[in-house]
Amino acid sequence: MFALIDGNSFFASCERVFRPDLWRKPVIVLSNNDGCVIARSEEAKKAGIPMGAPFFKISGLVERHGIAAFSCNYELYADLSARMMACVASLAPALEVYSIDEAFADFSGITDASALGVKIRHRVMRWIGIPACVGIGASKTLAKFSNHLAKRNPRFSGVCNWLDLTETERLQWMRSTSVFDLWGIGRKLGEKLLEQRIRTVFDLYGADPALMRRRHSVTVERIVHELHGIPCLELEEISPAQRQVLRSRSFAEEVSDIGEIKAAVSRHAHSAAAALRRWNGLASCVGVMIRTNRFKAERHFGWDVTSLPAPSSDTLVLSAAATRLAGRIFRPGMKYKKAGVVLLELVDANTRTGDLFNPGDSERSRALMQTIDSINSRYGGEAVKSAAELVGTKWHTRRERLSPRYTTRWDELRRVDAGTTNTGFKEPVSPRRPDFSPPRSESATRA
Amino acid sequence: MDTPERKNALKTADPRAGISESLAPDENPRPRMSPLIDDRIRAGFPSPASGDASCGIDLNEHLIRNPAATFFLVVSGDSMVGEGIDDGDMVIVDRSVEPRSGSIVVAAIEGDFTLKRFVKTAASFELHSGNPEYPVIHPKHEDDHIVGVVCWILRKCSR
């Protein structure tokens, strides 16, 4: 049994954690250089903000609906993501971080899965302040599908357990959901399925798995099996997500030396960066996972994620960030079984708007990477590797609507007002410029 | 954290207490302090008890019980002076701690964070200031709630 836990409108929710004045208000987050909409709160979706819309095109809507628009603050999102995963890991026996805002958990052997789902959801809200949804099912596809239902239907109160639904309910949900909303069905594949009159999840559920394999691929056959509750994907199997690059491997023997762990993480970062460049992508965030044997009593699931100063595919930058994270999550004395690197929040290097103030990967670094890639492809594997960490380079991005990095910078901590009087409504204050207006009391003096 | 004090402390640590670990380059960036027990003052053979102190004291470990749920905030305003919290103090807030009557809490009230003393009532809760001139807050909005409990107050003494 699997569960999929994910943070609702994650980036928008992150922006709200320290801004209670924005609860129930429309919030959007913009891509690098304030280009396009990359996250929308439920209220912003209702206000008609389309995903991916260029900001200049929707500025009228933003004004009219009083929508709070933020520049993307990956440093804040990465920190809250790491906290959310640690929070889920405190309740779930085994975890696979699937993206910056979602994780699969192995729920096998758990007697009351729905109760555990509710507990996880409440704990993530309580500890981190992020609303999350939980989907539970016999396969990863069904867990993901249940999560989709939990997110869209208030009647589930954020937790949907496929195993608790009646047969009639299941068929009803499958009939009313488009096949495009299914995990693993991209636009191209969805259109091919449409040609064969497979429109809804139910149509695919009723399809012949062998026929699906012949006509499409083994992936589609697998989805059909998974819809019937036959798990085909293991917990840690790498899923064909296009929003990330993941490289992980088990150690031949358990490792408790930080040097060896860092070496492995650096190797993974090299290989992931090369894959990223093949796709002409740039990563905004890097995540590192290390874990011990999960069937032993003394276990540790270590996961942390960090943002990069600017999106990058530079091996040196990515590997430096990854090894730094490995050092942070490593616990002395633990015997680690597996290490992995994930490159997250990818953007296309071609469509990324060039900016005088934000050179991103410089021409020189790009040329160096091309050279490394061509040498490595000629002489095989890893003929050329980076020797040392690259000292952090400072970039300047256009981020006019950037919120403070509340959790990672001493000088950007959130202010909490001790002197609020309870006299009527107070205009919400921006955290960057806290309101120091004195309450109505003669004795109150302040700087 | 390779201050001269730290290097010194490592050199004088009990040789049996895992020197290879202590002398390794500082892989862990967490701030650490010198051990409580210093063998330099004890000429002759090292004390068997000092082995336990070789790892030093870790402020993070001391101040943060649950890292995932712990946040730092800065106080503005003086309504909590009576509770020992002054303007400009830093507070360490644990969101996973259940507030009890008398706890100092950060609450979200009418769309803003406020720092108050939590008092449980039969139906709900009230928020009191450390200064009687400030009115007691009764939560009215459905979104009003307790964010977390203040576990520590940090104040710099020499400015």
Boltz contact constraints between the chains, C-beta under 6 A:
constraints:
  - contact:
      token1: [A, 20]
      token2: [B, 108]
      max_distance: 6.0
  - contact:
      token1: [A, 20]
      token2: [B, 111]
      max_distance: 6.0
  - contact:
      token1: [A, 21]
      token2: [B, 111]
      max_distance: 6.0
  - contact:
      token1: [A, 23]
      token2: [B, 143]
      max_distance: 6.0
  - contact:
      token1: [A, 83]
      token2: [B, 68]
      max_distance: 6.0
  - contact:
      token1: [A, 86]
      token2: [B, 68]
      max_distance: 6.0
  - contact:
      token1: [A, 87]
      token2: [B, 68]
      max_distance: 6.0
  - contact:
      token1: [A, 127]
      token2: [B, 68]
      max_distance: 6.0
  - contact:
      token1: [A, 127]
      token2: [B, 69]
      max_distance: 6.0
  - contact:
      token1: [A, 127]
      token2: [B, 95]
      max_distance: 6.0
  - contact:
      token1: [A, 127]
      token2: [B, 96]
      max_distance: 6.0
  - contact:
      token1: [A, 258]
      token2: [B, 27]
      max_distance: 6.0
  - contact:
      token1: [A, 327]
      token2: [B, 27]
      max_distance: 6.0
  - contact:
      token1: [A, 413]
      token2: [B, 72]
      max_distance: 6.0
  - contact:
      token1: [A, 413]
      token2: [B, 73]
      max_distance: 6.0
  - contact:
      token1: [A, 413]
      token2: [B, 74]
      max_distance: 6.0
  - contact:
      token1: [A, 414]
      token2: [B, 73]
      max_distance: 6.0
  - contact:
      token1: [A, 415]
      token2: [B, 74]
      max_distance: 6.0
  - contact:
      token1: [A, 415]
      token2: [B, 76]
      max_distance: 6.0
  - contact:
      token1: [A, 416]
      token2: [B, 73]
      max_distance: 6.0
  - contact:
      token1: [A, 416]
      token2: [B, 75]
      max_distance: 6.0
  - contact:
      token1: [A, 416]
      token2: [B, 106]
      max_distance: 6.0
  - contact:
      token1: [A, 416]
      token2: [B, 113]
      max_distance: 6.0
  - contact:
      token1: [A, 416]
      token2: [B, 115]
      max_distance: 6.0
  - contact:
      token1: [A, 417]
      token2: [B, 76]
      max_distance: 6.0
  - contact:
      token1: [A, 417]
      token2: [B, 77]
      max_distance: 6.0
  - contact:
      token1: [A, 417]
      token2: [B, 114]
      max_distance: 6.0
  - contact:
      token1: [A, 418]
      token2: [B, 75]
      max_distance: 6.0
  - contact:
      token1: [A, 418]
      token2: [B, 77]
      max_distance: 6.0
  - contact:
      token1: [A, 418]
      token2: [B, 79]
      max_distance: 6.0
  - contact:
      token1: [A, 418]
      token2: [B, 80]
      max_distance: 6.0
  - contact:
      token1: [A, 418]
      token2: [B, 115]
      max_distance: 6.0
  - contact:
      token1: [A, 419]
      token2: [B, 77]
      max_distance: 6.0
  - contact:
      token1: [A, 419]
      token2: [B, 79]
      max_distance: 6.0
  - contact:
      token1: [A, 420]
      token2: [B, 114]
      max_distance: 6.0
  - contact:
      token1: [A, 422]
      token2: [B, 135]
      max_distance: 6.0
  - contact:
      token1: [A, 422]
      token2: [B, 137]
      max_distance: 6.0
  - contact:
      token1: [A, 428]
      token2: [B, 111]
      max_distance: 6.0
  - contact:
      token1: [A, 434]
      token2: [B, 76]
      max_distance: 6.0
  - contact:
      token1: [A, 441]
      token2: [B, 133]
      max_distance: 6.0
  - contact:
      token1: [A, 443]
      token2: [B, 133]
      max_distance: 6.0
  - contact:
      token1: [A, 446]
      token2: [B, 78]
      max_distance: 6.0
  - contact:
      token1: [A, 446]
      token2: [B, 87]
      max_distance: 6.0
